[in-house]
Amino acid sequence: MTKPRTQRKPISVLDLGFEDATRLKGLASRYPRKQFMGIEWEKRKGLVTRRHNLKLVYGDVLSKLRRLPANSVKIVTADFLFSGFKMRGFHVDEETRIGRVFAGRFRKGRIKVAKQVYRVLVPNGRFFVTEWKINSGVIKELLEEAGFNVKERPVPESEIGKDGKTLFLKGLPEFFEKHPEAIETDTPMRLIATKPREKAY
Ligand SMILES: C[S@@+](CC[C@H](N)C(=O)[O-])C[C@H]1O[C@@H](n2cnc3c(N)ncnc32)[C@H](O)[C@@H]1O
């Protein structure tokens, strides 16, 4: 018999837009007693989606988040999910004319995701978002609108260009070598969004 969701172990880390799941796989091997989960739109051939403590789910983050119970996740991570955000599988480049037409709808979609993350997190749970510097101000506002307290700082250098990190962080030194002008706009920033504890009256 499957256990009702409420009796299941809380998820320690939920990664949104896990791509090749490098980080999640590393964490799941390192912490075998903790539970990990990832949600990603694009299917990858050959990726093992179930281990005893890791579940990788394919589909839209918003609809998958809606199926999770409230207060059931300790940490949510999203590296470049919001800049690579897709709605019904489509990504809109907001620099283009068509992109500007849809920008409002995409903003609402991103806020809905942030609100769902807020709901599934336990009180004092954290949402760690990595975003390019050029986008980070807008994403910070969006997270605050969803109810989070947000701090912003550069991603530590120890996380950049290393194996075991997400594809984008791993490939960054090579990218900056080819496009040094991008350092100004594409320096990765970490937004640390905390769900406040409920106030005791
Ligand atoms: C820019 S990539 C970053 C991937 C990875 N986190 C990294 O840092 O290397 C963004 C990822 O989020 C996924 N994604 C974007 N919108 C999504 C959505 N609505 N639902 C599920 N996955 C989504 C994309 O398919 C893509 O793999």
The ligand as an SDF file (V2000), in Angstrom:
LIG
                    3D

 27 29  0  0  0  0  0  0  0  0999 V2000
   18.8290   27.7270  -18.6350 C   0  0  0  0  0  0  0  0  0  0  0  0
   18.5550   26.0270  -18.2970 S   0  0  0  0  0  0  0  0  0  0  0  0
   19.5340   25.7660  -16.8200 C   0  0  0  0  0  0  0  0  0  0  0  0
   19.7480   24.3550  -16.5190 C   0  0  0  0  0  0  0  0  0  0  0  0
   20.5080   23.9860  -15.2530 C   0  0  0  0  0  0  0  0  0  0  0  0
   19.7050   24.3050  -14.0650 N   0  0  0  0  0  0  0  0  0  0  0  0
   21.8840   24.6230  -15.1650 C   0  0  0  0  0  0  0  0  0  0  0  0
   22.0600   25.5560  -14.3840 O   0  0  0  0  0  0  0  0  0  0  0  0
   22.7870   24.1980  -15.8890 O   0  0  0  0  0  0  0  0  0  0  0  0
   16.8900   26.1120  -17.6690 C   0  0  0  0  0  0  0  0  0  0  0  0
   16.2520   24.7500  -17.5600 C   0  0  0  0  0  0  0  0  0  0  0  0
   14.9510   24.9120  -17.0120 O   0  0  0  0  0  0  0  0  0  0  0  0
   14.0350   24.1140  -17.7530 C   0  0  0  0  0  0  0  0  0  0  0  0
   12.7100   24.7610  -17.6990 N   0  0  0  0  0  0  0  0  0  0  0  0
   12.3960   26.0120  -18.0850 C   0  0  0  0  0  0  0  0  0  0  0  0
   11.0820   26.2490  -17.8840 N   0  0  0  0  0  0  0  0  0  0  0  0
   10.5560   25.1180  -17.3620 C   0  0  0  0  0  0  0  0  0  0  0  0
    9.2480   24.7480  -16.9510 C   0  0  0  0  0  0  0  0  0  0  0  0
    8.2130   25.5960  -17.0410 N   0  0  0  0  0  0  0  0  0  0  0  0
    9.0610   23.5080  -16.4540 N   0  0  0  0  0  0  0  0  0  0  0  0
   10.0960   22.6270  -16.3700 C   0  0  0  0  0  0  0  0  0  0  0  0
   11.3650   22.9270  -16.7320 N   0  0  0  0  0  0  0  0  0  0  0  0
   11.6050   24.1570  -17.2220 C   0  0  0  0  0  0  0  0  0  0  0  0
   14.6040   24.0830  -19.1670 C   0  0  0  0  0  0  0  0  0  0  0  0
   14.1410   22.9700  -19.9040 O   0  0  0  0  0  0  0  0  0  0  0  0
   16.1130   24.0590  -18.9060 C   0  0  0  0  0  0  0  0  0  0  0  0
   16.6290   22.7550  -18.8170 O   0  0  0  0  0  0  0  0  0  0  0  0
  1  2  1  0
  2  3  1  0
  2 10  1  0
  3  4  1  0
  4  5  1  0
  5  6  1  0
  5  7  1  0
  7  8  2  0
  7  9  1  0
 10 11  1  0
 11 12  1  0
 11 26  1  0
 12 13  1  0
 13 14  1  0
 13 24  1  0
 14 15  1  0
 14 23  1  0
 15 16  2  0
 16 17  1  0
 17 18  1  0
 17 23  2  0
 18 19  1  0
 18 20  2  0
 20 21  1  0
 21 22  2  0
 22 23  1  0
 24 25  1  0
 24 26  1  0
 26 27  1  0
M  CHG  2   2   1   9  -1
M  END
$$$$
